[in-house]
Amino acid sequence: MRFALLRHAGLVPAPTVDLDHRRMSLRNGGSRNKPGMTGVVLAMLLPTPAVTQPVTPPAHYANVQLADPAKEASARALMETLRCLVCQGQSIADSDADMAADMRALVRERIERGEKPASIRDWLIARYGDYVTYDPPLSGLTWPLWLAPILLLGVGGWIARSSFRRRTR
Amino acid sequence: MIAEAGLAALWFAGALAALQLVMAAIGIARDRDDVAAAVRPVAIVQGLLALLAMALLIELFLDSDMSVKLVVENSHSAKPWLYKFAGAWGNHEGSMLLWVTILGLAGGAVAIFERSLPERTLTATLGAQATIALGFYAFLLFSSNPFARLNPSAPDGLGLNPLLQDPGLAFHPPTLYTGYVGLSVAFSFAVGALVTRDVGPAFAKAMRPWVLIAWIFLTLGITAGSYWAYYELGWGGWWFWDPVENASLMPWLAATALLHSVTVLATRDGLRAWTIMLAVVAFSMSMIGTFLVRSGILTSVHAFAVDPERGAFILALLAIYIGGALALFAARIGTVRAGTTFDPVSREGGLVANNLLLSVILGIVLIGTLYPIVAASFDVQLSVGPPFFNKAAGPIALLLVAVMAVGPLLRWRRDDAKAVLRRVILPIGATLAAAIALLFVWPGVLPWAGLSLAAGLAVASVAPLRKRNLRRTPLFTYGMVIAHLGIAVSLAGMASDRAFTQETLVAVRTGEPARVGPYTVTLDGISPVIGQNWSALEARLTATRGASERILRPQLRFFANPPTSTNESAILTVLDGQLYTVLGQPDGQGRWQLRLWWKPFVTLIWFGGVLVALGGMLSLLGRVRRERRTTMRNQWA
């Protein structure tokens, strides 16, 4: 973590770490994992920012679209449902974090190779757990969640019925 | 001195809230009109004292008084003036003080302006308002003192999160809070009416303007917040189903339902218990929102403080108020006579369907937001996000849009199904025409349904004006027409953005063109720029479309306090959409990463939101004017 360097220099207040270490929140600022701390370090070292090389270049497909629009669209759709594990509530499709960039590259590479989005998603879930997907898979724990809309509609409808006058005809 | 004066003002305000509660209780329980008469002035002074405390806190931030802990932790002397000012509430303690200030002022406003309610019910209402305020004063004074000193004082502050350093901070939180707190007024009215057993049309008419005010502010707050996130976060998204966004959406859904049910109560004396229940639910939702955001149980850009003790405090307040209100509801609901019943095919029937669907959406959002917390207690980490909400709430929202189109065309009490069908032929025709036309550019299921229904709703929403004398049509009818039209406009924008947005991600050298939508974007060069508390790399982009040529200047901005960088997007707004440009990192070989989007008609989303709020304002104006006229007529009669 490049944050660590800054923190030791006493420049950033200590981040408060959530129970789940993957989600880290900075008490003051830096919260949405805005792009490269590289730039910040640069800015602090130089009086005016200058054009220089990033420390670790991101993977090829992190910020490059697939040539085939149909494949890009399905990659994009999948990326929007995947959670950036080091950010605060952002999908990998709209995060500047390095990890999100790597995951975007992974998704695009696999789609390019012809893999189905569902199987990429399953692979990621196997690796990172259900936390990685914003689309909770149906399981013993999540069925009440998916059933809730229908249940609510049923119960609500039943309650609403009582406010109507019985048709006398 | 200023900090101590602020703390003293806060203590006095808290003490006055206690006094207000005791006097209201005595006034009602012992029938002492002389005591009850003093409740109004006390409520006004309490509000003014809270305002004084808030003003003093702002003064501390403007002075950059580094002997005050809150200023040190959240401000910096080199920050621009506006963000020192707005930074006063860009943190946990300050935002809670803002909350209680607005609560106090709202109580004061009720005390000054509310004349139509029976005096006893008003006293009970102000008593309920004082009870809520008391809890929040205690919270501030015992666990979140904004005026705490730091000894020795710091040389300078740690600064404010750069994402919050935006004019949006000056507008978004106060607006949203006014909405939240406005719902507390509705809640207090409901409690007051339950205490004095006075639930009826008169009560509904008195409560309606306050619900409208809260709802207008919530609408504006959410719209502004959405646009702020859209341009600030730099990825072109405008709604993320983030827990904190949901926390603002839930009170809005409840308030929208309440707004419509209170109309049934005021006009037809129906839905009595339900309206009271909704007032309780609406305020519960703003309390739950506050709890979710303030407890730090959710990680988000809005969660300034992660502190279990504070979370427990707010949870306790939540339990007391909601539990207390529900207990009172259960105890008194037997004395509330069942309201008038009505036919399913009637204006009331449409409004019941509206309430049902809004409540179901509210339930889905609430369950979806809380589910990860529940799952975490079973040691399972899971995420519930856009795919769930879109799938679960999307279809119901579209159904609601359909109901919304038909509802205003129904007659009160009972209507004839065949006559209704004749009235909705035009909107149905518009929906079908749009649906068929869109088949040629297939945008996906939800956007297709959304755009078609938006067309139908747009036609249906102006239909109530047909064959009416436009000059004699009451202002609140115009309000309804414009608000419903606003929903159609906003829905069209959402669906259009979802379906037709084009994205281009490229790394370009100077002079190399990139294409997105109808535009060709060329990077002219990169140059350094210095701001008051940041430095930046600024790209100069030329966007050409046919003969027109425009310059955009997106920035990669670096803040030193705290050290963070942000993408400042540059957006070109034209009649048929927005060109959204973001400057990314260099690749080290002379190329710069650019993120470009062409978003057709995306602006309709927020324009629609503003229309909805405008409709609310017209409605408020119309209602207040009519009430005043009736009161005057009654006085003369």
Contacts between the chains, C-beta under 8 A, distances in Angstrom:
chain1	res1	chain2	res2	distance
A	6	B	563	5.9
A	11	B	562	7.5
A	11	B	563	5.5
A	12	B	562	5.8
A	12	B	563	6.3
A	13	B	73	7.8
A	13	B	158	5.9
A	13	B	562	7.4
A	16	B	306	4.7
A	18	B	299	6.0
A	18	B	306	7.5
A	19	B	376	7.9
A	20	B	381	6.1
A	23	B	299	5.2
A	25	B	299	4.8
A	25	B	303	6.7
A	25	B	306	6.5
A	26	B	562	7.8
A	27	B	304	7.7
A	27	B	305	7.8
A	27	B	306	7.3
A	28	B	73	6.7
A	28	B	74	6.9
A	28	B	158	5.3
A	28	B	159	7.0
A	28	B	160	7.7
A	28	B	161	6.3
A	28	B	562	5.4
A	29	B	159	6.7
A	29	B	160	7.2
A	29	B	161	3.9
A	29	B	162	6.4
A	29	B	163	7.7
A	29	B	559	7.8
A	29	B	562	3.8
A	29	B	564	5.1
A	30	B	161	7.4
A	30	B	562	6.2
A	30	B	563	7.4
A	30	B	564	4.6
A	31	B	161	6.0
A	31	B	163	6.9
A	31	B	301	5.1
A	32	B	163	5.8
A	32	B	233	6.6
A	32	B	301	5.4
A	34	B	162	7.8
A	34	B	163	7.3
A	34	B	564	5.8
A	34	B	565	5.3
A	34	B	566	5.1
A	34	B	567	7.0
A	35	B	556	7.2
A	35	B	565	5.8
A	35	B	567	6.3
A	35	B	584	6.9
A	35	B	585	6.4
A	36	B	565	6.9
A	36	B	585	5.8
A	37	B	563	7.7
A	37	B	565	7.6
A	38	B	585	7.6
A	39	B	556	6.4
A	39	B	558	5.8
A	39	B	565	4.6
A	39	B	585	7.3
A	40	B	558	5.7
A	40	B	559	8.0
A	40	B	563	4.7
A	40	B	564	6.4
A	40	B	565	5.2
A	42	B	558	7.5
A	43	B	535	5.8
A	43	B	558	3.4
A	43	B	560	7.0
A	43	B	563	7.8
A	43	B	565	7.2
A	44	B	558	8.0
A	44	B	560	6.4
A	44	B	563	6.4
A	48	B	528	4.4
A	48	B	530	7.1
A	48	B	535	6.1
A	49	B	528	5.4
A	49	B	535	5.6
A	49	B	536	7.1
A	49	B	537	5.1
A	49	B	556	7.9
A	49	B	558	6.3
A	50	B	528	7.5
A	51	B	526	6.8
A	51	B	537	7.8
A	51	B	586	5.8
A	52	B	586	7.5
A	52	B	588	7.6
A	53	B	586	7.5
A	53	B	588	3.6
A	54	B	585	5.5
A	54	B	586	6.9
A	54	B	587	7.5
A	54	B	588	6.3
A	57	B	587	6.6
A	57	B	588	6.8
A	58	B	585	7.8
A	63	B	505	5.2
A	63	B	507	7.3
A	63	B	584	6.5
A	63	B	593	5.4
A	63	B	595	7.7
A	64	B	505	6.1
A	64	B	506	7.8
A	64	B	507	7.4
A	65	B	503	7.3
A	65	B	504	7.4
A	65	B	505	5.3
A	76	B	503	7.3
A	80	B	386	6.7
A	80	B	387	8.0
A	81	B	385	7.2
A	81	B	386	7.1
A	81	B	387	4.9
A	83	B	383	4.9
A	83	B	385	6.9
A	88	B	299	4.7
A	88	B	300	5.5
A	88	B	301	6.2
A	89	B	240	6.7
A	89	B	242	4.7
A	89	B	243	6.8
A	89	B	298	7.8
A	89	B	299	6.8
A	89	B	300	5.7
A	89	B	385	8.0
A	90	B	240	7.1
A	91	B	240	7.8
A	91	B	385	7.1
A	91	B	386	7.4
A	93	B	235	7.3
A	94	B	233	6.9
A	94	B	235	3.3
A	94	B	236	7.5
A	94	B	237	5.3
A	94	B	240	7.9
A	95	B	235	7.7
A	96	B	234	7.6
A	96	B	567	7.4
A	129	B	381	6.0
A	130	B	380	6.9
A	130	B	381	6.8
A	130	B	382	4.3
A	130	B	383	7.4
A	131	B	381	4.1
A	131	B	382	6.0
A	131	B	383	5.6
A	132	B	383	7.4
A	133	B	383	6.4
A	134	B	383	5.0
A	134	B	384	6.8
A	134	B	385	2.7
A	134	B	386	5.8
A	134	B	387	5.4
A	134	B	388	6.9
A	135	B	385	7.2
A	135	B	387	3.6
A	135	B	388	6.2
A	136	B	371	7.7
A	136	B	382	5.1
A	136	B	383	6.9
A	136	B	384	5.7
A	136	B	388	6.4
A	141	B	375	6.0
A	141	B	378	6.3
A	141	B	380	5.7
A	141	B	382	7.6
A	142	B	371	7.8
A	142	B	375	7.8
A	142	B	382	7.0
A	145	B	367	6.4
A	145	B	368	7.0
A	145	B	371	5.2
A	145	B	384	6.9
A	145	B	388	7.3
A	146	B	392	7.6
A	148	B	363	6.8
A	148	B	364	6.3
A	148	B	367	4.9
A	148	B	392	7.4
A	149	B	360	6.8
A	149	B	364	5.3
A	149	B	392	4.6
A	149	B	393	7.4
A	149	B	396	6.8
A	152	B	359	7.6
A	152	B	360	4.6
A	152	B	363	4.4
A	152	B	364	6.8
A	153	B	356	7.9
A	153	B	360	5.3
A	153	B	396	7.3
A	156	B	356	4.6
A	156	B	359	5.8
A	156	B	360	5.4
A	156	B	363	8.0
A	157	B	356	6.5
A	159	B	356	8.0
A	160	B	352	5.1
A	160	B	353	7.5
A	160	B	355	7.5
A	160	B	356	4.8
A	163	B	270	6.8
A	163	B	271	6.4
A	163	B	274	7.3
A	163	B	339	7.8
A	163	B	341	6.3
A	163	B	342	7.4
A	163	B	348	7.8
A	163	B	352	5.8
A	164	B	341	6.4
A	164	B	342	6.6
A	164	B	343	6.8
A	164	B	344	4.9
A	164	B	349	6.9
A	164	B	352	7.6
A	165	B	341	4.1
A	165	B	342	5.7
A	165	B	343	5.8
A	167	B	343	7.3
